């Protein structure tokens, strides 16, 4: 990690979510998983409970970090020009490299987890879910004045979800190969 970027732009790495809230939500998620493991004997039901719990935890963190605990601005900010951040990077604004990478990384778990549901195993379903969720986040940021509503975030979030889905498929393929041997 480039510490110069961390010093220059500390808001990139500070979610603003209080520590106690993260601890409580993580504890609740773990409790749900443990109860599912104790109550259910069916492996499919346990897997579903774990995926639902992890996805709910991720969505809670996403809601907190993108809307609930973000500073409210004075004006509505919007940039709907696709790939405008690449032009900014070309003009020397390296901050947007990190911001775009963080948006991709942020949605990796979403694609991985959503792809784990039996009825959502097709890549295009994950794509649509990521587009809808990311667009909803951006629209909420616009409505509540919680940052810049931008097309680039939707693009990078969706790309991250697709990478997460791809990781899931690679992992599943690797596991199947090991089981066959």
C-alpha atoms as one frame of an Amber mdcrd trajectory, in Angstrom:
protein
   0.000   0.000   0.000   1.246   3.474  -0.845   1.402   5.270   2.529   1.616
   8.644   0.797  -1.905   8.071  -0.532  -3.083   7.018   2.950  -1.709  10.244
   4.446  -3.035  12.428   1.633  -6.500  10.826   1.408  -7.326   9.241   4.803
 -11.072   9.300   4.038 -10.558   6.548   1.452  -9.714   4.032   4.153 -11.942
   5.263   6.966 -15.448   3.821   6.732 -16.755   5.861   9.650 -18.598   2.816
  10.998 -18.307   2.717  14.796 -16.297  -0.251  16.066 -19.089  -1.448  18.345
 -21.517  -1.637  15.417 -19.108  -3.761  13.382 -18.578  -6.034  16.374 -22.315
  -6.433  17.021 -23.119  -7.213  13.373 -20.247  -9.707  13.149 -21.424 -11.383
  16.376 -24.992 -11.666  15.094 -23.757 -13.179  11.824 -21.639 -15.740  13.687
 -24.574 -16.605  15.959 -26.862 -17.199  12.967 -24.274 -19.471  11.368 -23.765
 -21.420  14.600 -27.508 -21.890  15.100 -27.855 -23.089  11.504 -25.057 -25.590
  12.058 -26.641 -26.907  15.256 -30.264 -27.018  14.080 -29.944 -28.179  10.481
 -28.688 -31.584   9.509 -29.098 -30.924   5.793 -25.791 -29.688   4.337 -27.560
 -27.629   1.656 -29.599 -25.758   4.297 -26.464 -25.022   6.323 -24.626 -23.754
   3.241 -27.566 -21.514   2.363 -27.730 -20.142   5.921 -24.007 -19.373   5.861
 -24.174 -17.653   2.466 -27.247 -15.632   3.504 -25.542 -14.576   6.760 -22.344
 -13.532   5.014 -24.262 -11.678   2.302 -26.378  -9.875   4.912 -23.198  -8.886
   6.767 -21.609  -7.591   3.569 -24.766  -5.629   2.668 -24.905  -4.140   6.163
 -21.285  -2.980   5.889 -21.978  -1.641   2.385 -25.018   0.311   3.600 -23.113
   1.742   6.549 -20.001   2.703   4.605 -21.709   4.142   1.522 -24.753   5.863
   3.005 -25.458   5.724   6.743 -22.088   6.798   8.152 -20.935   9.029   5.314
 -20.715  12.763   5.695 -23.710  14.589   4.233 -22.706  17.290   1.784 -24.274
  20.631   1.072 -24.824  20.055  -2.621 -25.882  17.245  -4.908 -22.867  15.868
  -6.778 -23.206  13.777  -9.906 -20.990  12.694 -12.798 -22.678  10.383 -15.286
 -19.868  10.433 -17.862 -18.494   6.872 -18.088 -14.764   6.445 -17.466 -14.226
  10.081 -16.482 -11.881   8.877 -13.732  -9.509   7.445 -16.348  -9.196  10.895
 -17.872  -8.451  12.271 -14.402  -5.745   9.624 -13.893  -4.241  10.550 -17.281
  -4.154  14.157 -16.041  -2.130  13.141 -12.984  -4.829  12.524 -10.362  -3.590
   9.165  -9.014  -6.267   9.127  -6.310  -8.742   7.698  -8.806  -6.592   4.613
  -9.410  -7.036   3.692  -5.754 -10.690   4.644  -5.718 -11.461   2.480  -8.757
  -9.512  -0.470  -7.331 -11.312  -0.136  -3.998 -14.678  -0.175  -5.806 -13.700
  -3.376  -7.624 -12.436  -5.006  -4.415 -15.487  -3.832  -2.456 -17.905  -5.821
  -4.649 -15.805  -9.010  -4.946 -17.576 -10.661  -1.975 -20.977  -9.756  -3.405
 -20.334 -11.615  -6.676 -18.778 -14.542  -4.833 -21.686 -14.902  -2.414 -24.567
 -14.236  -4.821 -23.077 -16.774  -7.224 -23.306 -19.348  -4.433 -27.089 -19.446
  -4.527 -28.498 -22.299  -6.573 -30.890 -20.107  -8.573 -28.288 -17.410  -9.227
 -25.527 -19.462 -10.772 -25.712 -17.812 -14.173 -23.231 -14.994 -14.760 -25.830
 -12.621 -16.186 -27.998 -12.870 -13.053 -25.024 -11.841 -10.907 -24.317  -9.019
 -13.373 -27.879  -7.700 -13.161 -27.925  -7.970  -9.341 -24.632  -6.062  -9.100
 -25.847  -3.378 -11.517 -29.101  -2.916  -9.602 -27.441  -2.817  -6.170 -24.630
  -0.501  -7.249 -27.060   1.808  -9.060 -29.260   1.861  -5.946 -26.291   2.845
  -3.799 -25.337   5.630  -6.213 -28.940   6.877  -6.415 -29.139   6.894  -2.602
 -25.909   8.861  -2.410 -27.403  11.374  -4.823 -30.725  11.656  -2.980 -29.165
  11.932   0.499 -26.151  14.029  -0.628 -23.720  11.387   0.594 -20.955  11.781
  -1.964 -20.513  11.779  -5.690 -23.071   9.790  -7.671 -21.077   8.471 -10.599
 -21.264   5.974 -13.406 -17.653   4.897 -12.831 -18.561   3.482  -9.415 -21.347
   1.395 -10.937 -18.957   0.111 -13.623 -16.203  -0.787 -11.144 -18.577  -2.296
  -8.576 -20.150  -4.490 -11.254 -16.716  -5.486 -12.516 -15.750  -6.455  -8.956
 -18.877  -8.582  -8.577 -18.079 -10.366 -11.826 -14.514 -11.025 -10.639 -15.971
 -12.436  -7.400 -18.297 -14.665  -9.412 -15.335 -15.806 -11.509 -13.376 -16.649
  -8.339 -16.303 -18.731  -7.114 -16.445 -20.639 -10.396 -12.662 -21.260 -10.329
 -12.873 -22.474  -6.741 -15.802 -24.780  -7.541 -13.936 -26.180 -10.547 -10.819
 -26.789  -8.446 -12.838 -28.548  -5.742 -14.546 -30.773  -8.333 -11.153 -31.757
  -9.775  -9.812 -32.635  -6.305 -12.926 -34.693  -5.490 -12.652 -36.648  -8.764
  -9.063 -37.677  -7.941
